[in-house]
Amino acid sequence: MRILALGIPLPGPQVDNYTFASAPSFFDYDAMVVEPGALSQLIEQLVDSTAQHATHFDQPVANAATSPVAVGLADLLRRRQEETARLLARGGLVVCFAYPDVVHVRVIGFTGCDRYFWLPAPPGMQYREPHLLPAEGTEAFPTDLDHPFAPYIQAYRRNMAYRAYISEAVDGFSGFGKIFARSAGGAAVGVELVAGGGRVVFIPPPRRVRSGDERYAFSNTLQEAIRRTLGRAAEGPAPSWIEEYPLPGLSELQAERAEAERRLKEAQAELAQADSRLGELEKYRRLLWQEGKYGLEEPVREALALLGFSVGQDLDAPAELRLEGRKAFLEVEGSESAVGMEAHYRLRRRLEEAIKETGEPQRGVLVVNGHRRLSPAQRPPQYDDSLRVAAESMRYCLVTADHLFQAVRVAMEEDEETVKVFRDRLLTTEGVLHTDPVLG
């Protein structure tokens, strides 16, 4: 059993102690113990530049976009979100000291970042009010003495410093939640939840844990609760001499298991191949609903490459389209509302600089994905009319990402003649590219 402790020191050979930034990938562990207050402190330190933090392989973390010299805080946090989901999907366990939620509004590139963004919740539940509510108290008692975490509550019941409790008024709570500890006034301060294929346990933090033997006792109590929750009966592998004590039918079952494991490995290899092939196709559907450099610009570049353009795939470098001696500057913009003028200003600056250097007219292509949360068939105009006027004035092509998606479909159907017409229109249109005459 491997346990990852984040923000609270837990001594023991089976526990790795790190911060939210410095830890290895979460999904390599069976269980996590998380102190959310320490996570909030780490985020605010990076936002305020009052402390330095680095990843497991010593890459600095900065409250900025990821660069060759530092990992962006927003990217690191989103990665931790995905890693936690994978840990739970494997049947893992997350033990979380319950704190009320707070919002970290200054994380660049991560609107809506809060204290529990990384932790999957049961359907219909959120780790904020009105489901996770602030409270303060120092006593708790176990209500289910058979629960694996009951000994923890019993051992520290008069040394608690609970900060929050779980509401039992959540729709369907009885289907995914189990209360094992309450405050003196009956609030649910110890709760086990089924979430994301695994389990999440909220417990009240202790008021104080001294160093030395007391800290080891605290750690051992948590480890035993985790072990029981995961169904681990004992620590470590069985001794070698156990093979001298056979049981009827044991060897046959071991052989069956070995065969099943072989088939599982074959199936996992097939699954990996299927995932790879699926991912190659699914990336083009991101054209219909994504935004940003990695969400939208990456599939835009790959879609244009599929259509026959030469386009650089380095997302940190401005993109250019090249085809048979012709060139156009490429810009991409997505939005949950109509796309405004920001991408136009980027493209105009590039066009004007190139005209100044060469003294020749330049071409440009702006791919937009406005109202990206709506189905393309239900969207109002995807760009402000001012952007249409600007495209006509600067004589560059303005095309929506869903039209680019349709061109990808045509290319996959091997209609090369239609693709050729679309490519030519992309490089010659001055203003909005209306694709209906081309793609149907």
C-alpha positions as CSV (number, residue, x, y, z in Angstrom):
1,M,0.0,0.0,0.0
2,R,1.3,3.4,-1.0
3,I,0.0,6.6,0.6
4,L,0.7,10.2,-0.5
5,A,0.4,12.9,2.2
6,L,0.0,16.5,1.0
7,G,0.4,19.4,3.3
8,I,0.5,17.3,6.6
9,P,3.6,15.3,7.7
10,L,2.8,11.7,8.2
11,P,5.9,9.6,9.2
12,G,6.0,6.0,8.1
13,P,7.7,3.8,5.4
14,Q,4.5,3.5,3.4
15,V,3.9,7.2,3.2
16,D,5.4,9.8,0.8
17,N,5.2,13.3,2.1
18,Y,5.1,16.2,-0.5
19,T,3.4,19.4,-1.4
20,F,0.7,19.8,-4.0
21,A,3.4,21.1,-6.3
22,S,6.3,18.7,-5.6
23,A,4.5,15.4,-5.4
24,P,4.8,12.7,-8.1
25,S,1.7,11.8,-10.1
26,F,-1.2,11.2,-7.7
27,F,-2.5,8.1,-9.6
28,D,0.6,6.1,-8.7
29,Y,-0.7,5.8,-5.2
30,D,-3.5,3.8,-3.5
31,A,-4.6,6.7,-1.3
32,M,-4.0,10.3,-0.6
33,V,-4.2,12.3,2.6
34,V,-4.8,16.0,1.9
35,E,-4.7,19.1,4.0
36,P,-6.7,21.7,1.9
37,G,-5.5,24.6,4.0
38,A,-1.9,23.9,3.0
39,L,-3.0,23.8,-0.7
40,S,-4.6,27.2,-0.4
41,Q,-1.5,28.6,1.3
42,L,0.7,27.2,-1.6
43,I,-1.6,28.8,-4.2
44,E,-1.5,32.2,-2.5
45,Q,2.2,32.1,-2.0
46,L,2.7,31.5,-5.7
47,V,0.2,34.2,-6.6
48,D,1.9,36.7,-4.3
49,S,5.5,35.5,-5.1
50,T,6.2,35.1,-1.4
51,A,7.6,31.6,-1.7
52,Q,9.1,29.4,-4.3
53,H,7.7,26.0,-5.3
54,A,8.9,23.4,-7.8
55,T,7.6,20.2,-9.4
56,H,8.8,16.7,-8.6
57,F,11.6,17.2,-11.1
58,D,12.5,20.6,-9.9
59,Q,10.8,22.7,-12.5
60,P,9.8,26.1,-11.0
61,V,6.1,26.8,-10.7
62,A,4.9,30.3,-11.6
63,N,1.6,32.1,-11.7
64,A,1.9,32.5,-15.5
65,A,1.5,30.6,-18.6
66,T,3.7,27.5,-18.9
67,S,7.0,28.4,-20.6
68,P,10.3,26.5,-21.3
69,V,11.6,27.7,-17.9
70,A,8.6,27.2,-15.6
71,V,5.4,25.3,-15.2
72,G,2.3,27.5,-15.1
73,L,0.3,27.2,-11.9
74,A,-3.0,26.8,-13.8
75,D,-1.6,23.9,-15.8
76,L,-0.2,22.2,-12.7
77,L,-3.5,22.5,-10.9
78,R,-5.5,21.1,-13.8
79,R,-3.0,18.2,-14.1
80,R,-3.6,17.4,-10.4
81,Q,-7.3,17.4,-11.1
82,E,-6.9,14.7,-13.8
83,E,-4.5,12.7,-11.6
84,T,-7.0,12.6,-8.7
85,A,-9.7,11.5,-11.1
86,R,-7.5,8.6,-12.3
87,L,-6.6,7.6,-8.7
88,L,-10.3,7.3,-7.8
89,A,-11.2,5.6,-11.0
90,R,-8.8,2.8,-10.0
91,G,-10.8,2.3,-6.8
92,G,-8.4,4.6,-4.8
93,L,-9.1,6.6,-1.6
94,V,-8.8,10.3,-0.9
95,V,-8.8,11.3,2.8
96,C,-9.4,15.0,3.1
97,F,-9.4,17.2,6.3
98,A,-12.7,19.1,5.9
99,Y,-12.3,22.9,5.4
100,P,-14.9,25.3,4.0
101,D,-14.3,26.2,0.3
102,V,-12.5,29.4,-0.8
103,V,-12.0,30.8,-4.3
104,H,-8.6,31.6,-5.6
105,V,-9.4,34.4,-8.0
106,R,-5.9,35.4,-9.0
107,V,-4.7,32.2,-10.6
108,I,-3.8,33.3,-14.1
109,G,-5.6,31.2,-16.7
110,F,-7.9,29.4,-14.3
111,T,-11.2,31.2,-13.8
112,G,-13.1,29.6,-10.9
113,C,-10.2,27.9,-9.2
114,D,-11.2,27.0,-5.7
115,R,-10.0,24.9,-2.8
116,Y,-11.6,21.7,-4.0
117,F,-11.4,22.0,-7.8
118,W,-9.1,18.9,-7.9
119,L,-11.5,16.6,-6.1
120,P,-14.3,14.8,-8.0
121,A,-17.7,14.9,-6.2
122,P,-20.7,12.6,-6.3
123,P,-23.4,13.5,-8.9
124,G,-25.4,16.4,-7.7
125,M,-23.0,17.4,-4.9
126,Q,-20.5,20.2,-4.7
127,Y,-17.7,20.8,-2.2
128,R,-19.1,24.3,-1.3
129,E,-22.2,25.8,0.2
130,P,-24.9,24.7,0.5
131,H,-23.4,21.1,0.6
132,L,-20.1,21.8,2.4
133,L,-20.7,24.4,5.1
134,P,-18.3,26.3,7.5
135,A,-18.4,25.5,11.2
136,E,-16.0,25.5,14.2
137,G,-15.8,23.1,17.0
138,T,-13.4,21.0,19.1
139,E,-15.4,17.8,19.8
140,A,-16.7,14.9,17.7
141,F,-17.8,11.3,18.4
142,P,-18.1,8.2,16.2
143,T,-21.6,7.2,15.2
144,D,-20.6,4.0,13.4
145,L,-18.1,2.1,15.5
146,D,-17.4,-0.4,12.7
147,H,-16.3,2.2,10.2
148,P,-12.5,2.1,9.5
149,F,-12.1,5.8,10.6
150,A,-14.0,5.4,13.9
151,P,-10.8,4.7,15.8
152,Y,-9.3,8.0,14.5
153,I,-12.4,9.9,15.7
154,Q,-12.4,8.1,19.0
155,A,-8.6,8.7,19.6
156,Y,-8.9,12.5,18.9
157,R,-12.5,13.2,19.7
158,R,-11.6,15.8,22.3
159,N,-8.7,17.2,20.3
160,M,-10.5,18.2,17.1
161,A,-10.6,21.5,15.3
162,Y,-13.3,20.9,12.8
163,R,-13.8,23.7,10.3
164,A,-16.7,22.4,8.1
165,Y,-19.5,19.8,8.0
166,I,-21.4,18.1,5.2
167,S,-25.1,18.8,4.6
168,E,-27.3,15.8,4.6
169,A,-29.9,17.6,2.5
170,V,-28.1,16.8,-0.8
171,D,-30.4,15.0,-3.2
172,G,-29.7,11.2,-3.1
173,F,-27.2,11.5,-0.3
174,S,-28.1,8.1,1.1
175,G,-27.1,6.5,-2.2
176,F,-23.5,7.8,-2.1
177,G,-22.8,9.1,1.4
178,K,-22.2,7.5,4.8
179,I,-21.9,9.4,8.1
180,F,-19.6,8.0,10.7
181,A,-18.9,10.9,13.0
182,R,-20.9,13.9,14.3
183,S,-20.1,17.0,16.3
184,A,-21.6,17.5,19.7
185,G,-24.5,19.3,18.1
186,G,-25.1,16.5,15.5
187,A,-23.4,18.0,12.4
188,A,-21.9,15.5,10.0
189,V,-18.2,16.0,10.4
190,G,-17.0,12.5,9.4
191,V,-18.4,11.4,6.0
192,E,-17.5,8.8,3.4
193,L,-18.6,9.4,-0.2
194,V,-18.6,7.3,-3.3
195,A,-17.1,9.4,-6.1
196,G,-15.4,8.9,-9.4
197,G,-15.1,5.1,-9.0
198,G,-13.4,5.4,-5.6
199,R,-14.0,6.8,-2.2
200,V,-13.6,10.2,-0.6
201,V,-13.5,10.5,3.2
202,F,-13.8,13.8,5.0
203,I,-12.6,13.9,8.5
204,P,-12.1,16.8,11.0
205,P,-8.5,17.9,11.4
206,P,-6.9,17.5,14.9
207,R,-6.4,20.7,16.9
208,R,-2.7,19.9,17.4
209,V,-0.3,17.0,16.8
210,R,2.9,17.2,18.6
211,S,6.2,15.9,17.2
212,G,7.9,12.6,18.1
213,D,5.9,9.6,19.3
214,E,2.6,11.5,19.1
215,R,3.0,12.2,15.4
216,Y,3.9,8.5,14.7
217,A,0.8,7.4,16.6
218,F,-1.3,9.9,14.6
219,S,0.1,8.6,11.4
220,N,-0.3,5.0,12.3
221,T,-4.0,5.6,13.2
222,L,-4.6,7.1,9.8
223,Q,-2.7,4.4,8.0
224,E,-4.7,1.7,9.6
225,A,-7.9,3.4,8.8
226,I,-6.8,3.7,5.2
227,R,-5.7,0.1,5.1
228,R,-9.0,-1.1,6.4
229,T,-10.9,1.1,4.0
230,L,-9.0,-0.3,1.0
231,G,-9.5,-3.8,2.3
232,R,-5.8,-4.4,3.0
233,A,-5.6,-7.0,5.7
234,A,-1.9,-6.8,6.5
235,E,1.2,-4.9,5.5
236,G,3.8,-6.1,2.9
237,P,4.0,-9.3,0.9
238,A,3.5,-12.8,2.2
239,P,6.6,-14.6,3.6
240,S,8.4,-17.0,1.2
241,W,7.7,-20.0,3.4
242,I,4.0,-19.7,2.9
243,E,4.3,-21.8,-0.2
244,E,5.1,-24.8,2.0
245,Y,1.5,-24.7,3.2
246,P,-0.7,-25.5,0.2
247,L,-4.5,-25.7,0.1
248,P,-6.7,-28.0,-2.1
249,G,-7.4,-26.1,-5.3
250,L,-5.0,-23.3,-4.6
251,S,-2.6,-24.1,-7.4
252,E,-5.4,-24.4,-9.9
253,L,-6.8,-21.0,-8.9
254,Q,-3.3,-19.5,-9.1
255,A,-3.0,-20.8,-12.7
256,E,-6.4,-19.4,-13.6
257,R,-5.4,-16.1,-12.2
258,A,-2.1,-16.1,-14.2
259,E,-4.1,-16.8,-17.4
260,A,-6.6,-14.1,-16.6
261,E,-3.7,-11.7,-16.0
262,R,-2.2,-12.6,-19.4
263,R,-5.5,-11.9,-21.1
264,L,-5.9,-8.7,-19.2
265,K,-2.5,-7.5,-20.4
266,E,-3.5,-8.3,-24.0
267,A,-6.8,-6.5,-23.6
268,Q,-5.0,-3.5,-22.1
269,A,-2.7,-3.4,-25.1
270,E,-5.6,-3.5,-27.4
271,L,-7.4,-0.8,-25.4
272,A,-4.3,1.4,-25.6
273,Q,-4.2,1.0,-29.3
274,A,-8.0,1.7,-29.6
275,D,-7.5,4.8,-27.3
276,S,-4.8,6.1,-29.6
277,R,-6.8,5.6,-32.8
278,L,-9.9,7.2,-31.1
279,G,-7.8,10.1,-29.9
280,E,-6.6,10.8,-33.4
281,L,-10.2,11.3,-34.5
282,E,-11.6,12.8,-31.3
283,K,-9.1,15.7,-31.5
284,Y,-10.9,17.1,-34.5
285,R,-14.2,17.4,-32.6
286,R,-12.5,19.8,-30.2
287,L,-12.8,22.3,-33.1
288,L,-16.5,22.5,-32.2
289,W,-16.4,23.3,-28.5
290,Q,-12.9,24.3,-27.3
291,E,-10.9,27.5,-26.8
292,G,-7.3,28.4,-26.0
293,K,-3.9,27.4,-27.2
294,Y,-4.1,23.7,-26.3
295,G,-7.9,23.3,-26.6
296,L,-8.6,25.0,-29.9
297,E,-5.4,26.2,-31.7
298,E,-3.8,22.7,-31.5
299,P,-6.6,20.9,-33.4
300,V,-7.0,23.9,-35.8
301,R,-3.3,23.4,-36.8
302,E,-3.7,19.7,-37.1
303,A,-6.9,20.1,-39.2
304,L,-5.2,22.5,-41.6
305,A,-2.3,20.0,-41.9
306,L,-4.8,17.3,-42.7
307,L,-6.2,19.5,-45.5
308,G,-2.8,19.7,-47.1
309,F,-1.3,22.9,-45.6
310,S,2.2,23.1,-44.2
311,V,1.7,24.5,-40.7
312,G,4.1,24.5,-37.8
313,Q,3.0,22.5,-34.8
314,D,5.0,24.4,-32.2
315,L,2.2,26.1,-30.2
316,D,4.7,28.6,-28.7
317,A,5.5,30.0,-32.1
318,P,3.1,32.1,-34.3
319,A,1.5,29.9,-37.0
320,E,1.8,30.4,-40.7
321,L,0.0,28.4,-43.5
322,R,2.0,27.5,-46.6
323,L,0.7,25.9,-49.7
324,E,2.4,25.8,-53.1
325,G,4.4,29.0,-52.6
326,R,1.5,30.9,-51.0
327,K,1.6,31.9,-47.3
328,A,-0.9,33.2,-44.8
329,F,-0.6,34.2,-41.1
330,L,-2.9,32.2,-38.8
331,E,-4.7,33.3,-35.7
332,V,-7.2,31.3,-33.6
333,E,-9.8,32.5,-31.0
334,G,-12.6,30.8,-29.1
335,S,-15.2,32.2,-26.7
336,E,-18.3,31.3,-24.8
337,S,-19.9,34.4,-26.4
338,A,-19.3,36.1,-29.7
339,V,-15.7,36.5,-30.6
340,G,-14.5,40.1,-30.4
341,M,-11.6,42.1,-31.7
342,E,-8.6,40.7,-29.7
343,A,-7.6,38.1,-32.3
344,H,-7.9,40.8,-35.0
345,Y,-5.4,43.0,-33.2
346,R,-2.9,40.1,-33.0
347,L,-3.3,39.3,-36.7
348,R,-3.3,43.0,-37.8
349,R,0.0,43.6,-36.0
350,R,1.6,40.6,-37.7
351,L,0.3,41.7,-41.1
352,E,1.5,45.2,-40.7
353,E,4.9,44.2,-39.6
354,A,5.3,41.8,-42.6
355,I,4.1,44.5,-45.0
356,K,6.6,47.0,-43.5
357,E,9.4,44.4,-44.0
358,T,8.6,43.2,-47.5
359,G,6.6,46.1,-49.0
360,E,4.2,43.5,-50.4
361,P,0.5,42.6,-49.6
362,Q,0.1,39.8,-47.0
363,R,-2.6,37.2,-46.4
364,G,-4.2,36.1,-43.1
365,V,-6.6,33.6,-41.8
366,L,-8.6,34.0,-38.5
367,V,-10.4,30.8,-37.2
368,V,-13.0,31.6,-34.6
369,N,-15.2,29.4,-32.4
370,G,-17.8,31.7,-30.9
371,H,-20.6,30.6,-28.5
372,R,-18.6,27.4,-28.1
373,R,-20.9,25.9,-25.5
374,L,-23.8,25.8,-27.9
375,S,-24.3,23.3,-30.7
376,P,-23.1,24.9,-34.0
377,A,-26.6,24.5,-35.4
378,Q,-28.0,26.6,-32.6
379,R,-25.5,29.4,-32.4
380,P,-26.2,33.0,-33.0
381,P,-23.5,34.9,-35.0
382,Q,-20.1,33.7,-33.7
383,Y,-18.3,37.0,-34.0
384,D,-19.1,40.6,-33.5
385,D,-20.0,42.5,-36.7
386,S,-17.0,44.8,-36.1
387,L,-14.8,41.7,-36.6
388,R,-16.4,41.1,-40.0
389,V,-15.8,44.7,-41.0
390,A,-12.2,44.5,-39.8
391,A,-11.6,41.3,-41.8
392,E,-13.0,42.9,-45.0
393,S,-10.9,46.1,-44.3
394,M,-7.6,44.2,-43.7
395,R,-8.5,41.7,-46.5
396,Y,-8.0,38.5,-44.5
397,C,-10.1,35.4,-44.3
398,L,-12.5,35.0,-41.4
399,V,-13.8,31.4,-41.0
400,T,-15.6,29.6,-38.2
401,A,-14.1,26.4,-36.6
402,D,-17.3,24.4,-37.4
403,H,-16.7,25.1,-41.1
404,L,-13.1,23.8,-40.7
405,F,-14.6,20.7,-39.1
406,Q,-16.8,20.1,-42.1
407,A,-13.7,20.4,-44.3
408,V,-12.0,17.8,-42.2
409,R,-14.9,15.4,-42.7
410,V,-14.8,16.0,-46.5
411,A,-11.0,15.3,-46.4
412,M,-11.6,12.0,-44.6
413,E,-14.1,11.0,-47.2
414,E,-11.3,11.6,-49.7
415,D,-13.1,14.2,-51.7
416,E,-9.9,15.9,-52.8
417,E,-11.5,18.2,-55.4
418,T,-13.7,19.8,-52.7
419,V,-10.8,20.0,-50.3
420,K,-8.7,21.8,-53.0
421,V,-11.5,24.4,-53.5
422,F,-11.7,24.9,-49.8
423,R,-8.0,25.4,-49.5
424,D,-8.0,28.0,-52.3
425,R,-10.9,29.9,-50.8
426,L,-9.2,30.0,-47.4
427,L,-6.2,31.7,-49.0
428,T,-8.1,34.1,-51.2
429,T,-11.2,35.1,-49.4
430,E,-11.3,38.7,-48.1
431,G,-13.7,38.8,-45.2
432,V,-16.1,36.0,-44.1
433,L,-15.7,32.6,-45.8
434,H,-19.1,31.2,-46.6
435,T,-18.5,27.5,-47.1
436,D,-22.0,26.4,-48.1
437,P,-21.2,26.7,-51.9
438,V,-18.0,24.7,-51.2
439,L,-18.9,22.1,-48.6
440,G,-22.7,21.9,-49.1
